[in-house]
Amino acid sequence: MARTRYAPDRGLTVRMTATMFFLGLVFVAFIAALIGIMTAVNASSGAIVLVALVFGGGMAIASLFYSDKIALAAAGAREVSPKEMPELHGIVDRLCALADMDKPRVAIAPTSMPNAFATGRNSKNSVLCVTQGLMGPQLNLTNEELEGVLAHELSHVAHKDVQVMTVASLLAIVAGLLVRFAFYSELFGGGRRSGNDQNALPVMLIIMAVSIVVYAVSFLLIRLLSRYRELAADRSGALLTGQPSALASALQKVSLGMNRIPTQDLRSAEPLNAFYFAPAMKLARGGRDGRGTGPSLANLFSTHPSLEKRLEQLEKIQRQLGQATPGGAPDSIR
C-alpha cells in the first residue's frame, strides 16, 4: 500500500487478502486443468488457450495503464483547472495534504446523476471525477459532506485499488475469452473436422464448461472483493476527515438522489458502477429510514455493500471516535 496517512484496516485487509488467495487458487487450478486438457488435444486447441491468455493479459495491462483515460471517456468528463472550480480544488488540496499523497487531476462529468469516482494505477497517474449532479444545488451537499465523498474516492487511489482489481479480474477475463473462443471455434469449425481431429470437439466443450465455471466463481469473488474495497474506503475516508457522520449523510443524499434520475440514464452509467461512490441504481425500499438492503441475490452480485451496511459501519466509527481519548484514537480505530 502507498505510504499515506490513510488509516489501515486490518480486518478488511485480511478479508481482501483471503479473497485474493482464493482467486489465486482458482487461477492455478484453472491453468493446471488447461495444461492437462491441452496435452490430449491437437495444436489448434492449444493455440486457442494461448491466444486467450495473451489477449486477456493485454486487456488487463491496457486497463491498468489507461484506466483513467477510459473512465473519463466513458463518463464524458473533462478536466478542470483551479480557476474553473476553485472550491473543489481547495477541498482536494486539503485532503491530499492530510493524506500526504500526490494530488490527482480533477475532472467534471456533465450528468445530473450525483456521483464521483477516482481511478489510476498510482497517485501520480490518477484522476478524481465528480458529476455536476454531485456539485449541484439539488443535492445540496455541505462542504463537510463533499469532503467525505472525495476522501472516500482518494482512498481508492491511496490503496492502489485499481491495481488490486486489475490483477483480480485477469482470471475472469481469460475465462470469459476462452468461453467465446471455444464457442466460435465449434460454431465455425466443428463441421470441418475429420480423422484425428474428431476428439477436439468434446475437448473444446470441456474447455468451455471449465471456463464457464471458473468465470462464475471468479466473478463472485471479484464482487466480494469490490464490496470489501468500498467498506475500506468508507472507513479510511471517515477517519481521515474525522467526520463519519458527514460521510454517512452524503451517502444517504447521493443514494436518495439516484431515485430522481431516469432509469435509462442509470442503465447507461452502469458500466462505471465499480468506480462510483454509490452504484447507479434506484434505492431499494424497506429497512430503517429508507436504508433498504434489497434482495440478497442482488447484493451478492453488487459491486457495493448495501447502503444499510455502509451506514452501520460509519455509525460504529462515529461511536468509536467519540470514545477516543485526547491522546489519540483507540486501537480498533488505528
C-alpha positions, 0 to 999 in steps of 0.5 A: 500500500502507498505510504499515506496517512490513510488509516489501515484496516486490518480486518478488511485487509485480511478479508481482501487478502483471503479473497485474493488467495482464493482467486489465486487458487482458482487461477492455478487450478484453472491453468493446471486443468488447461495444461492437462486438457491441452496435452490430449488435444491437437495444436489448434486447441492449444493455440486457442488457450494461448491466444486467450491468455495473451489477449486477456493479459493485454486487456488487463495491462491496457486497463491498468495503464489507461484506466483513467483515460477510459473512465473519463471517456466513458463518463464524458468528463473533462478536466478542470483547472483551479480557476474553473472550480476553485472550491473543489480544488481547495477541498482536494488540496486539503485532503491530499495534504492530510493524506500526504499523497500526490494530488490527482487531476480533477475532472467534471462529468456533465450528468445530473446523476450525483456521483464521483469516482477516482481511478489510476494505477498510482497517485501520480497517474490518477484522476478524481471525477465528480458529476455536476449532479454531485456539485449541484444545488439539488443535492445540496451537499455541505462542504463537510459532506463533499469532503467525505465523498472525495476522501472516500474516492482518494482512498481508492487511489491511496490503496492502489485499488485499481491495481488490486482489481486489475490483477483480480479480474485477469482470471475472469477475463481469460475465462470469459475469452476462452468461453467465446473462443471455444464457442466460435471455434465449434460454431465455425469449425466443428463441421470441418473436422475429420480423422484425428481431429474428431476428439477436439470437439468434446475437448473444446466443450470441456474447455468451455464448461471449465471456463464457464465455471471458473468465470462464475466463481471468479466473478463472485469473488471479484464482487466480494472483493469490490464490496470489501474495497468500498467498506475500506474506503468508507472507513479510511475516508471517515477517519481521515476527515474525522467526520463519519457522520458527514460521510454517512449523510452524503451517502444517504443524499447521493443514494436518495438522489439516484431515485430522481434520475431516469432509469435509462440514464442509470442503465447507461452509467452502469458500466462505471458502477465499480468506480462510483461512490454509490452504484447507479441504481434506484434505492431499494425500499424497506429497512430503517429510514429508507436504508433498504438492503434489497434482495440478497441475490442482488447484493451478492452480485453488487459491486457495493455493500448495501447502503444499510451496511455502509451506514452501520459501519460509519455509525460504529466509527462515529461511536468509536471516535467519540470514545477516543481519548485526547491522546489519540484514537483507540486501537480498533480505530488505528 
